[in-house]
Amino acid sequence: MTDLVFRNVDASPDQPVSEWPLEGIQAALERGSLTYWRRLAKAIQAEPWGPVAAEISRLVDESGLTRAEFASRIGTSTPPPLDLCQRQGDPVGVAAAADEGRGRRGARI
C-alpha cells in the first residue's frame, strides 16, 4: 500500500495514522492518494478532538490560509456552511466554518 514516502521521520505510512508525526500527516495531505486521505478522515471521525485532528488544524493555522483556501490548495472542496456543521454535530466543520467567517489570510503553502 505504500505509494507515499515519509522523508526525514522515523515513521512509515503503513503505521496507524495516530502514530504519524506532523510531517507525516503533512506529507499525506500534500502527496498522498485518496487512500491516505481516507485514513486521515477515519482517524478524525473516530476522535474529532483527538491528536490527528489537532495536528491537521495546526497545519492549517500555520499556513495562514483560511480553511477553504487550504482545502483548495491541496485539491479538495471547501467546508460546508456553519449551520450545517452545527446541525450534524461536526466539530471540525464548525471550526472550519468559523474560520471562514473570520476571513483569515496569509502565507501560501
N, C-alpha and C positions, 0 to 999 in steps of 0.2 A: 504494500500500500504506500510505501514511502516514495512519492514523487517530489516531496518537499524536503529540503535540507535546512537544518538549523546551523548557522555558522557561529563559531566562537562561543558556544554554550555547551554545557555538559548535560544535554538532554536530546531526546530523539522524538520526532513526530509520531513515532509508534507508541510512545508512552501516553498514559492518560493525560488529557488536557490540563487537569488540575496540577500536574507536575511540570508543566511547561513554564519556563521563566518568561518574563515580559518580552524579551527579544524573540522567543519562540512564538508567542501569540502575535506579535507584530509581523513576523515572517509569514505566518499562516494567513493573516489578513491581507498582506501585500502580494504574496506569491503563491499562496495555497489554492488548491482547487475547491470546488464545491464540497467535496468530501470533508475537508478540514473545516470549512465554514460551518458545515452541519455539526461537526463535533463541538465547535465553539458554541453554537446555538444550543445544543443539547446541554452543555455544561452550565450555560446561563439559565436555561429553562429550569434545570434541577436546583440551582441556587441563584436566584435573581440578584441577591445582595452579596453573593459569595466572592471569592478571590478572583475568579476568571472575569466576572462582570466588572469588578473593581479595576482590574488591570486594563480592560478594554476602555473603560471610562477614563482611566488615566491617560491612555494613548490619545484619545480624542481631546481631552483637556489640554494636554501638552502640545497638540498640533496647532492650537489657536483657531481652529476651524469650528464652524457650527457643526452639529451632528449631521445635518443634511449635506453640507459641503464635504465632510469626511466620508460619508456614505457614497457620494458621487465620485470622489477620488479613488475609492477602492472598488468602484464598479457595482454598487448596489443601490437600492432605492432609498428615498428619504423616509424618515419615520412617519408613522401615522399621526393624525391630529391628537392633541392633548385629551380632549373629551373622550375619544375612542379608547385611548390607552387607560384612562381612569375607569371607564365602564368595564373594560376587560381585566382590570387589576394587573396591568403590565407596568411594573416599576421602572424598568429600563426605558420603555417607551414614554412614560411620564417625564422622566428626566430629559430625554431627547427633545420632546415637545417643549418643555420648559426652556431648554437652551435655545431653541429656535425663536421663542418669544423674546429672548434677550438679544438675539441677533449678534452673537459673538463672531468676531472675525480676527484673523491674524495670520500667522505663519502658514506656509504651504507644506504639505507632506510629500 
